Amino acid sequence: MTIYQLMKKKSYIPMTKVKNPEPKKKGTDWLIWAAWADRITFEEIKEKTGNSESDVIKIMRKNLKPSSFRLWRKRVHNTSIKHRKKFKLDRKKLREKIKINDIY
C-alpha cells in the first residue's frame, strides 16, 4: 500500500451530522423517531410500517416514560401537522387569510 492510498480521503461526499439521525426502518426505533418528528404524518407512518395511529399510540405508551408519553400526546394533539387532512385545511385557511390581508 502506498502513502497516497493511506492518506486518501475515504469519501468525497461530505457527511452531514444530524442531532437525531434517522434510525433503520425496521423495528420500533424508527417508529418512535417518526412519531416524534413533526413533518412525518401518521399516514406516512402507516404507508411505511403498516401501523395505524392507534397502533403508534400503543407502541409509544409502551416504550416511553409516562411523562414523555404525556408530552408527546399533548404535542401531537396540538399540532395539525401530524394529520395530513388537518395540515391541508390549516394551510388553506392561512392562504385565505394572507389573500384577505393583501387586499387591504
Residue, then its C-alpha position, 0 to 999 in steps of 0.5 A: m500500500t502506498i502513502y497516497q492510498l493511506m492518506k486518501k480521503k475515504s469519501y468525497i461526499p461530505m457527511t452531514k451530522v444530524k442531532n437525531p439521525e434517522p434510525k433503520k426502518k425496521g423495528t420500533d426505533w424508527l417508529i418512535w423517531a417518526a412519531w416524534a418528528d413533526r413533518i412525518t404524518f401518521e399516514e406516512i407512518k402507516e404507508k411505511t410500517g403498516n401501523s395505524e395511529s392507534d397502533v403508534i399510540k400503543i407502541m409509544r405508551k409502551n416504550l416511553k416514560p409516562s411523562s414523555f408519553r404525556l408530552w408527546r400526546k399533548r404535542v401531537h394533539n396540538t399540532s395539525i401537522k401530524h394529520r395530513k387532512k388537518f395540515k391541508l385545511d390549516r394551510k388553506k385557511l392561512r392562504e385565505k387569510i394572507k389573500i384577505n390581508d393583501i387586499y387591504 
